[in-house]
Structures are given as structure tokens and as C-alpha cells.
Amino acid sequence: MGTLLESINSPADVKRLSFAQMADLADEIREFLIQTLSKTGGHLGPNLGVVELTLALHTAFDTPTDKILFDVSHQAYVHKILTGRRDRFGTIRQPGGLNGFMLRTESEHDCYGAGHAGTALSAALGMAVARDLAGGSEHVVAVAGDAAFTNGISFEALNNIAEQTKRLIVVLNDNEWSIDRNVGAIARHFHRIVTNEHYRSFHESAARLVERFGGKTAVNVVRRAEEAAKSMLWPSILFEEFGLQYFGPIDGHNLPLMVETFKFLKKENRPVLLHLLTEKGRGYQPALDGQKKFHGLGPYDPETGQTKPASQPTYSEVFAGTLVDLANKDERIVAITAAMPNGTGLDLFRPHHPKRYFDVGIAEEHAVIFAAGMATRGYRPVCAIYSTFLQRAFDPIVHDVCLQKLPVVFCLDRAGLSGDDGPTHHGLFDISYLREVPGLVMMAPKDEDELADMLKTAFELPGPSAIRYPRGIGTGVARKDEPQSLEVGKAEVLSDGSDVAILGLGPMIALAQELGSRMERDGFSAAVINPRFVKPLDREVLEHYSRSVAAFVTFEDHVKMGGFGSAVIEALQEMGIAVPVVRIGWPDRFIEHGKVDELRARYGLTVDEAYAQVLPLLAPRQRRNLVAS
């Protein structure tokens, strides 16, 4: 006898089930998620929390005609399973497999791609207005977690919804977590709602009544709860001032109640917001006990939830440890994160300097301007933000920090390829969008010890700076007891040579050294250089080697367009030097998810590719070497 899950190949199969069967299916889905993701890794906790919600959505609505958007979309695994991708689910986040986020090219049921928070409401409104203009009748539903409401884009959308459409359903999935526990006034506001004893009694009444009498009575109870809120806690006022009718909060794990409520809301001729309470990690004790860990993780033991310990510190941990040491000696140093204390390592800084640690929620623009304000008062702020998320704050970087020459340090975690997370998370554009900004110093360490040196150097600069470093463990180089300041704009020559000069930016120095060794074995004299600084470039070292070498080679974990290699070409051109440059980096396209080594091989970020490109430029010297021998 097959399982229920094996019979689900489309949302139509879900609609044929009774509520009792759906409850059994929810249990099967949870077990399927736990077992499958134990092999591949992924966003387990968020998806365990939305099993019943996703079942209810696909029962009440008809995708792909109706449009369901998930904010961030890391919680769309159950949606993928129910929309014909169950058989391929074991490939999620694997090379050539399913993406870990919504992807329009993957399925007609994925109406909008996402990977960053705060986009669902704006996109849903755009779809709703497009429907209205075209005279359509489909429903548009935006599912956004409570953390998304700390993002300014969500409020920009709320400000426009009631003015632009009469039919839009917003689902507030409230679980008190993004990756770390949510912070700020919005989080406190939602907490006041859900902990109020009157709300709990209304919620329990609704659950009992839906079991006895069906959805209409339950919806009336929900509406009574909403009316009571006006005098007790003002939750509805927050949203109704934006023109959305507020309903809830209700149990996000009560399938009959949610289905009946959605059916009721489909008939509303006004934009509505339904507040659901869900439990992140529901049904799996390790995920409930380790909310941060199980937000997103690699393979684990499904029985215990244990993961394989890292063999050595990550770059994030090295950054945090260095920052703690430096802050111990300098009371001006403060640390700022945009809801990513665990991912950036600042959760390790927080216990040592709690009053100098600030989590501003998913609000990168605010984080940067907040840092600028602190810098005007003599503090030395560090903004630790993933490269891909700092893209959101480009204008504040230019207008608020760099234009005013304020000494803010941007620490760009996850710079370079982010492997399994895919194109929404790859940090492949930061050199291009930062090196153009006047007055900003940009660095990239070759190893952990150099990261510590660069952090110390950044705090001694009179203006803004940025340090980019990759995801994951380092090279194994231990930090010195005391970091040393680096000479700004000065590269490190690791080995001298006269035929070719090879520059490897950051950890890509390993490929540069490998290429250098190969060329030496083949009879060429190769210089290997650790640039250290993207801006300012060491023009002196470039000019020096241009007198003798036949070519330069640059390695970077970044797009070639506007990247480090482009900076080298520009510098040589400005100095009137005509030596060719072979650039090894990512092409002008969005890179899919996959294993880093496999993707590098596919796109030519290899020693073999560099050797093949530079060898023709060295052919005359090769012939001379053969004659001489």
C-alpha cells in the first residue's frame, strides 16, 4: 500500500483529500523533508513550519492560474513537492537539480522568483494591478514572514496596496524568527498580539467552532477577534491605516480553519491581511531546539540532527574573533548586522560587547545609514552584511557614507560564489559596484591571518573601506596574536618572475600559485602576486612587471565585467602600458547553483583554462627557450 504522498502529483490531488487525510499527508511531508534534506542540506526549519499552510493554500486556490508568492521563497519546498516536483526533490540544491528558491523557469507554478526578503508584497501588487488592467479574475496571494515586515520595501508596498487594487490577499506567517530571532518594534508588536489572553481565547474558540459548524462560523469568530483587537492591542490599526482589512491571528497549523478562512477571503472585495501563527521546525525536535542552525544547513543525521563539525574556523568566525579582540582595545568599535548575526559571525561578538552590537532586522539600507550616523559621532562602525544583500544598500553607501568620507567598514561575507544557494546569493558583483565609488578602499585577504590584518588596517583609515571574503572555512592559516597594519595599496609579491605575472585576488591566490608552479615546470619564469587591494591598485608593481613580462593573468571569484581584472586593464591603459591581460573570472551571466569546484570547471575558472589562454602570448619566449636549450 502506497503512501498518500506518493499519490500527490499536482495540487488537484490535494483537493481530493479529506481534512483527516491532509493531516496524515502533513506528517508524511514532514518526514519526507527531514529524511531528504538530511542528505542534501537546505532550509529545513522554515519548511517544517509551513506544511499545513501550503496544503491550505493549494486547497483553496488554483495555481498556476492563481498566483502564490512566497517572500524570500526559502520556505517553498512544500509548494515544490505539491506541484509535480516530488520525484526530483532529492536533487534540491544539487548540481542540475531543483533550486532552493522559487524559480520561474523551473515550474509554471512558480509565478515569481525570489531569494531576498521583502519583495513579495510589491511583486504581488504588481501582479494584482496587471490583472485588474487586463480584466482578469485570478487571485493573488503574498505569503510573507514576520521578519519581512522589518524590511522597508514591505512598507513601501503596504503604502500603495489599497490605492492600487481592491483584491489582494497578504498572509503574515508569524513564527518570531527570520534566521535569528526577530528584533525591533515590529517584532514586539506581533508578540503583543499573539500573547494576549483574549486573542488566545478567540483563537481557541474558532478552532472548536470550525470542527463543529464549518468555516462560516469560524470566520465570524476570527472577525470578532479582529474587532476586539481595535480596543486592546491596535494590531488591526497598523494594517488598516494602510487600507488592509486585518484578520487573525489564527493557528497556522489548523488546516480546516485556514481553508475555510481562505475561501471566505477570496470573496472579499478589498485587500486583506491574514495573520497566521506557525511554529518554525514543527515536528522535528532538533529543529525546534536549534532554530538558527536548522534555518539552513548542510547534511545532518536525521535521527539526532547532528552535523559534521567544521575542521577549522570559517572566515566569518575569524572575522568575529578579530573584531572582539580589536573592540576590547578600542571602545569606538561597534558592530551592525541586518538580521544575520549567526551567518556573519556577529553572534560571537555579541556576548563580549552587547552594548556595542546592533541587529537592525532585514533592513540593509537602514543599517548603512545608521552606521553613517554613528560614524559622525566618532564611532567606528562595522557593517557585516553578505555581499549579495549589500547590493540593496548601494545608494546609502554612495550618498551617506562615501560622499561624507565617513569611516564605516563594510565586511562582505559570502563574497564570491555561494554554491548551493544559487544566483540570488552569489556575491559576484561587489567589486563592480564598489570600486567605482570615490574614496572607498577595498581589500580581499588571501587567508584568515590576512583578514585579521585587513580589519585592523580598516580601523586606521580616515574614510570608508570594504573587505570581501568567502563563505565557509579558510585555508587553515592561524591568526597572529596581534594583527598588523598593511600599507594601503601595496601588493605582496610571493614569487618573482619575468615571463608572466599572475595575480590571484583573495583565496584565488591558490590558483595563481598553482599556475605559477606549472609554468615554472614548463620553463617559464612566473611572478605570483597577492594584490591585497582592489582599490587602490598597486600600480607600482604593475608598472614594474610590465617592463619584462609578456602577459598578466588575473584570477578572481567575481564577474569579469567591471571586476578586478578590468581594474588591472584600466590601470595599465592609463599608464600607457600595452601588455595583454588574461582574465579568469565569471562570465556575463547569472550562475546557477551547484558545487563550487564543478561550476568553476564548467565556466573556466581553472588553471587549465588560464594556461591555455596565456600560452599563445608566451609562444615567442617558448621558442627562444627551446632554441637556448
Secondary structure, DSSP 8 states (H G I E B T S, - for coil): ---TGGG-SSHHHHHTS-HHHHHHHHHHHHHHHHHHHHHH-B-HHHHHTTHHHHHHHHHHS-TTTSEEEESSSTT-HHHHIIIIIGGGGGGTTSTTS--SS--TTT-TT--S---STT-HHHHHHHHHHHHHHHT----EEEEEEGGGGGSHHHHHHHHHHHHH-S--EEEEEE-SBSSSB--SHHHHHHHHHHT-HHHHHHHHHHHHHHHHH-HHHHHHHHHHHHHHHHHHT-HHHHHHTTT-EEEEEEETT-HHHHHHHHHHHTT-SS-EEEEEE--TTTT-HHHHH-TTGGGSBS---TTT------SS-BHHHHHHHHHHHHHHH-TTEEEEESS-HHHHTHHHHTTT-GGGEEE--S-HHHHHHHHHHHHHTT-EEEEEEEHHHHGGGHHHIIIIIITTT---EEEEET-B--GGG-TTT-B-SHHHHHTTSTT-EEE--SSHHHHHHHHHHHHT-SS-EEEE--SSB--S----SS-----TT--EEEE--SSEEEEE-GGGHHHHHHHHHHHHHTT--EEEEE--EEES--HHHHHHHHTT-SEEEEEEEEESTTSHHHHHHHHHHHTT----EEEEEE-SS---SS-HHHHHHHHT-SHHHHHHHHGGGGHHHHHHHHHH-
